[in-house]
Amino acid sequence: MQRAQAGCAASFAQLVALFTPRLLRFLERRTGRRHDAEDLVQETWVRAYRYLHRFQRGRSFAAWLWTIAARLNASRRRKKALPLAEWNDDIAAAGPDAAQQLAAAESGAGLWALAARVLRPAQREALWLFYVEELSVKETAKILGLTTIGAKVLLHRARRRLGVALRQQAGGEAPLLAWQEGARP
């Protein structure tokens, strides 16, 4: 990052190559559309390059970049009234038998499919940033526009709700749905 700030184009290209796949996944989850996510990734890199001089050394580059991406997405959503990303509801609607559901829940994809059914969008996003993107709680909070304590609470509630859903699924009970009234574990 320091070399990129000093004007080294090759160093900036390395940053682009390193972070683009993760950034694309992050934005695709937020927009629900690959094409929109690709556009936002390009816009994010243009903005990052333009404001490279503002990056403060000693800070997390990933958090800075994700904040730019999240803000661009929010701005675009406001301007074009784009809906929030909907996680794959078709997986939830398919309804395989309990044994298949349990096997799927044990895999990463199954766990995220379950999360799509039982967690609120902000909870899923916080878990994604913290566990998949491996950002700190502080970085996650900044990206989501929360205080650090707010992010900790959001992560705690998301983990607890997901744990209850996993236990219910293992026991053959129908998992909680985020929209169900009184579905607060």
C-alpha positions as a Markdown table, in Angstrom:
| # | Residue | x | y | z |
|---|---|---|---|---|
| 1 | Met | 0.0 | 0.0 | 0.0 |
| 2 | Gln | 2.8 | 2.4 | 0.8 |
| 3 | Arg | 4.4 | 1.8 | -2.6 |
| 4 | Ala | 1.1 | 2.4 | -4.3 |
| 5 | Gln | 0.7 | 5.7 | -2.4 |
| 6 | Ala | 4.2 | 6.6 | -3.5 |
| 7 | Gly | 3.0 | 6.2 | -7.1 |
| 8 | Cys | 4.0 | 2.6 | -8.0 |
| 9 | Ala | 1.4 | 1.4 | -10.5 |
| 10 | Ala | 2.6 | -2.2 | -10.2 |
| 11 | Ser | 1.9 | -2.1 | -6.4 |
| 12 | Phe | -1.6 | -0.8 | -7.0 |
| 13 | Ala | -2.2 | -3.5 | -9.6 |
| 14 | Gln | -1.2 | -6.1 | -7.0 |
| 15 | Leu | -3.7 | -4.6 | -4.5 |
| 16 | Val | -6.4 | -4.8 | -7.2 |
| 17 | Ala | -5.5 | -8.4 | -8.0 |
| 18 | Leu | -5.5 | -9.4 | -4.3 |
| 19 | Phe | -8.7 | -7.7 | -3.2 |
| 20 | Thr | -11.0 | -7.8 | -6.3 |
| 21 | Pro | -12.3 | -11.4 | -5.9 |
| 22 | Arg | -13.3 | -10.7 | -2.3 |
| 23 | Leu | -14.7 | -7.3 | -3.1 |
| 24 | Leu | -16.7 | -8.7 | -5.9 |
| 25 | Arg | -18.2 | -11.4 | -3.6 |
| 26 | Phe | -19.0 | -8.7 | -1.0 |
| 27 | Leu | -20.7 | -6.4 | -3.5 |
| 28 | Glu | -22.5 | -9.3 | -5.2 |
| 29 | Arg | -24.1 | -10.2 | -1.8 |
| 30 | Arg | -25.1 | -6.6 | -1.3 |
| 31 | Thr | -26.6 | -6.0 | -4.8 |
| 32 | Gly | -27.8 | -9.4 | -5.7 |
| 33 | Arg | -26.6 | -8.9 | -9.2 |
| 34 | Arg | -23.3 | -9.8 | -10.7 |
| 35 | His | -23.3 | -7.1 | -13.3 |
| 36 | Asp | -24.0 | -4.4 | -10.7 |
| 37 | Ala | -21.4 | -5.8 | -8.4 |
| 38 | Glu | -18.8 | -5.7 | -11.2 |
| 39 | Asp | -19.6 | -2.1 | -12.0 |
| 40 | Leu | -19.3 | -1.2 | -8.3 |
| 41 | Val | -16.0 | -3.0 | -8.0 |
| 42 | Gln | -14.6 | -0.8 | -10.9 |
| 43 | Glu | -16.1 | 2.3 | -9.3 |
| 44 | Thr | -14.5 | 1.4 | -6.0 |
| 45 | Trp | -11.1 | 0.9 | -7.5 |
| 46 | Val | -11.4 | 4.2 | -9.4 |
| 47 | Arg | -12.4 | 6.0 | -6.2 |
| 48 | Ala | -9.6 | 4.2 | -4.2 |
| 49 | Tyr | -7.0 | 5.3 | -6.7 |
| 50 | Arg | -8.3 | 8.9 | -6.8 |
| 51 | Tyr | -8.2 | 9.2 | -3.0 |
| 52 | Leu | -5.1 | 7.0 | -2.4 |
| 53 | His | -3.4 | 10.0 | -0.9 |
| 54 | Arg | -6.1 | 10.2 | 1.9 |
| 55 | Phe | -5.4 | 6.6 | 3.1 |
| 56 | Gln | -3.8 | 6.8 | 6.6 |
| 57 | Arg | -0.9 | 4.5 | 7.0 |
| 58 | Gly | -1.3 | 2.1 | 9.9 |
| 59 | Arg | -5.0 | 1.6 | 9.2 |
| 60 | Ser | -6.5 | -1.4 | 7.6 |
| 61 | Phe | -6.6 | -1.1 | 3.8 |
| 62 | Ala | -9.3 | -3.7 | 3.5 |
| 63 | Ala | -11.6 | -1.8 | 5.9 |
| 64 | Trp | -10.9 | 1.4 | 4.0 |
| 65 | Leu | -11.7 | -0.3 | 0.6 |
| 66 | Trp | -14.8 | -2.0 | 1.9 |
| 67 | Thr | -16.1 | 1.3 | 3.3 |
| 68 | Ile | -15.7 | 2.9 | -0.1 |
| 69 | Ala | -17.5 | 0.0 | -1.7 |
| 70 | Ala | -20.3 | 0.0 | 0.9 |
| 71 | Arg | -20.8 | 3.7 | 0.5 |
| 72 | Leu | -20.8 | 3.6 | -3.3 |
| 73 | Asn | -23.4 | 0.8 | -3.1 |
| 74 | Ala | -25.6 | 2.8 | -0.7 |
| 75 | Ser | -25.3 | 5.9 | -2.9 |
| 76 | Arg | -26.2 | 3.9 | -6.0 |
| 77 | Arg | -29.1 | 2.2 | -4.2 |
| 78 | Arg | -30.5 | 5.6 | -3.2 |
| 79 | Lys | -30.1 | 7.1 | -6.7 |
| 80 | Lys | -31.6 | 4.1 | -8.6 |
| 81 | Ala | -33.7 | 2.6 | -5.8 |
| 82 | Leu | -31.9 | -0.7 | -6.1 |
| 83 | Pro | -33.3 | -3.3 | -3.8 |
| 84 | Leu | -31.2 | -4.8 | -1.0 |
| 85 | Ala | -29.5 | -8.1 | -1.9 |
| 86 | Glu | -31.8 | -11.0 | -1.4 |
| 87 | Trp | -30.0 | -14.2 | -0.5 |
| 88 | Asn | -31.0 | -17.2 | -2.5 |
| 89 | Asp | -34.6 | -17.9 | -1.4 |
| 90 | Asp | -34.9 | -20.6 | -4.0 |
| 91 | Ile | -32.6 | -22.8 | -1.8 |
| 92 | Ala | -34.9 | -22.3 | 1.1 |
| 93 | Ala | -38.0 | -22.9 | -1.0 |
| 94 | Ala | -36.6 | -26.2 | -2.4 |
| 95 | Gly | -37.1 | -27.9 | 1.0 |
| 96 | Pro | -35.0 | -31.1 | 0.9 |
| 97 | Asp | -35.7 | -33.8 | 3.5 |
| 98 | Ala | -34.2 | -33.3 | 7.0 |
| 99 | Ala | -31.2 | -35.5 | 6.4 |
| 100 | Gln | -30.2 | -33.5 | 3.3 |
| 101 | Gln | -30.8 | -30.3 | 5.2 |
| 102 | Leu | -28.5 | -31.4 | 8.0 |
| 103 | Ala | -25.8 | -32.5 | 5.6 |
| 104 | Ala | -26.1 | -29.1 | 3.7 |
| 105 | Ala | -26.0 | -27.2 | 7.0 |
| 106 | Glu | -22.7 | -28.8 | 7.8 |
| 107 | Ser | -21.1 | -27.4 | 4.6 |
| 108 | Gly | -20.3 | -23.7 | 4.2 |
| 109 | Ala | -22.9 | -23.3 | 1.5 |
| 110 | Gly | -25.6 | -24.9 | 3.6 |
| 111 | Leu | -24.8 | -22.7 | 6.5 |
| 112 | Trp | -25.1 | -19.6 | 4.4 |
| 113 | Ala | -28.3 | -20.9 | 2.9 |
| 114 | Leu | -29.6 | -21.4 | 6.4 |
| 115 | Ala | -28.4 | -17.9 | 7.4 |
| 116 | Ala | -30.3 | -16.5 | 4.4 |
| 117 | Arg | -33.5 | -17.9 | 5.7 |
| 118 | Val | -33.2 | -17.1 | 9.4 |
| 119 | Leu | -31.1 | -13.9 | 9.7 |
| 120 | Arg | -31.9 | -10.3 | 9.0 |
| 121 | Pro | -29.8 | -8.8 | 6.2 |
| 122 | Ala | -27.6 | -6.7 | 8.6 |
| 123 | Gln | -26.9 | -9.8 | 10.6 |
| 124 | Arg | -25.8 | -11.8 | 7.6 |
| 125 | Glu | -23.7 | -9.0 | 6.4 |
| 126 | Ala | -21.9 | -8.6 | 9.7 |
| 127 | Leu | -21.2 | -12.4 | 9.9 |
| 128 | Trp | -19.9 | -12.3 | 6.3 |
| 129 | Leu | -17.6 | -9.4 | 6.9 |
| 130 | Phe | -16.3 | -10.8 | 10.2 |
| 131 | Tyr | -15.9 | -14.5 | 9.3 |
| 132 | Val | -15.5 | -14.7 | 5.5 |
| 133 | Glu | -13.7 | -11.4 | 4.8 |
| 134 | Glu | -11.9 | -11.8 | 8.2 |
| 135 | Leu | -12.3 | -8.1 | 9.2 |
| 136 | Ser | -12.1 | -7.1 | 12.8 |
| 137 | Val | -15.2 | -6.1 | 14.8 |
| 138 | Lys | -14.0 | -2.5 | 14.6 |
| 139 | Glu | -13.7 | -2.7 | 10.8 |
| 140 | Thr | -17.0 | -4.4 | 10.4 |
| 141 | Ala | -18.7 | -1.7 | 12.5 |
| 142 | Lys | -17.2 | 1.0 | 10.4 |
| 143 | Ile | -18.4 | -0.6 | 7.2 |
| 144 | Leu | -21.9 | -1.1 | 8.5 |
| 145 | Gly | -22.0 | 2.4 | 10.0 |
| 146 | Leu | -22.3 | 1.1 | 13.6 |
| 147 | Thr | -20.4 | 1.5 | 16.8 |
| 148 | Thr | -18.1 | -1.2 | 17.8 |
| 149 | Ile | -20.5 | -2.3 | 20.6 |
| 150 | Gly | -23.4 | -2.2 | 18.1 |
| 151 | Ala | -21.4 | -4.6 | 15.8 |
| 152 | Lys | -20.6 | -6.9 | 18.7 |
| 153 | Val | -24.3 | -7.0 | 19.6 |
| 154 | Leu | -25.3 | -7.7 | 16.0 |
| 155 | Leu | -22.7 | -10.5 | 15.7 |
| 156 | His | -23.8 | -12.0 | 19.0 |
| 157 | Arg | -27.5 | -12.0 | 18.1 |
| 158 | Ala | -26.7 | -13.4 | 14.6 |
| 159 | Arg | -24.6 | -16.3 | 16.0 |
| 160 | Arg | -27.3 | -17.0 | 18.6 |
| 161 | Arg | -30.1 | -17.0 | 16.1 |
| 162 | Leu | -28.1 | -19.2 | 13.7 |
| 163 | Gly | -27.3 | -21.6 | 16.5 |
| 164 | Val | -30.9 | -22.0 | 17.5 |
| 165 | Ala | -31.8 | -22.6 | 13.8 |
| 166 | Leu | -29.1 | -25.2 | 13.5 |
| 167 | Arg | -30.3 | -27.0 | 16.6 |
| 168 | Gln | -33.9 | -26.9 | 15.4 |
| 169 | Gln | -32.8 | -28.2 | 12.0 |
| 170 | Ala | -30.8 | -31.1 | 13.6 |
| 171 | Gly | -33.9 | -31.9 | 15.7 |
| 172 | Gly | -36.1 | -32.1 | 12.6 |
| 173 | Glu | -38.0 | -28.9 | 13.6 |
| 174 | Ala | -38.7 | -26.2 | 11.1 |
| 175 | Pro | -36.1 | -23.4 | 11.5 |
| 176 | Leu | -37.1 | -20.0 | 12.5 |
| 177 | Leu | -37.7 | -17.4 | 9.8 |
| 178 | Ala | -36.4 | -13.9 | 10.3 |
| 179 | Trp | -39.8 | -12.4 | 9.6 |
| 180 | Gln | -41.8 | -14.6 | 11.9 |
| 181 | Glu | -43.3 | -12.6 | 14.8 |
| 182 | Gly | -41.8 | -13.5 | 18.1 |
| 183 | Ala | -38.9 | -15.4 | 16.4 |
| 184 | Arg | -36.3 | -13.8 | 18.7 |
| 185 | Pro | -34.2 | -16.5 | 20.3 |
